[in-house]
Amino acid sequence: MKTTAIKVGRFLLWLVYLWVTITLVLLLLAFILQLFGANPTAGFVDWVYRSTQRAMAPFRGIFESVTLSDQSVLDISVLFAMIVYGFVALGLHFAINWLTDVLQVQERRQREQDLLATQAAAQGPAHVVQLVGPTGVTARAVLTPQTWGTSIEFTASGLDPAHSYSVWLEGPGGGRASAGTLQPDTRGAVSASMTTPVTLAATQTFGLTLLPLPGEAATTDVLASRLA
């Protein structure tokens, strides 16, 4: 609503600015025609004089015209009117530029709000996963859908400090995509923020796998949970 009001106000200012500009041109023509003693009965000259009558109404009688010759007249009132209308045009020009800047700011804010709304709609609610393993390992993961994939806030305890672990997401076809590798502290606890380009909508299972030490052959799934 505010953007629309600014656009309407700027359009009206443009109309007034256009009228003032045309008036200035006609006043300049009238001033030159009088100065050079143009024939007032000529069609174009008569049209210019008639077109400036209303614009000159507030200024008539302020100054006396100076007769330079039988036909040449220096109309100081027209010159003064041109100065006044010039200041009016200058003020309108500044007002239009100011409204244009305000409009650009409003449009930029509107685009940002629309983008945030689109991102919020694309993200949807976060998915909280509680995982408990048979060896006392417990973990909690908050999976938040993003426009570019999924962000993961992961905490776990009861892990083996000597091993590294891999966090993964698995799609309906069984293919796993790693979201990151974790190293527990000496207490077997870990807390990490991770991201993955895999979307939450394309994820069926979330899990944690123990990675083998040098000399060990196989990985072992420690935690896994299907997403409802």
WOFENCOR-V389080 format. One record per helix or strand of 2 or more residues. SS is the DSSP state (H for helix, E for strand). FROM is the first residue (numbers start at 1). TO is the last residue. If there is no record, write none. Layout:
{{SS;FROM;TO} {SS;FROM;TO}}
This chain:
{{H;2;35} {H;43;51} {H;53;59} {E;66;67} {E;73;74} {H;76;123} {E;127;132} {E;138;146} {E;149;157} {E;164;170} {E;176;183} {E;190;196} {H;200;202} {E;205;210} {E;220;226}}
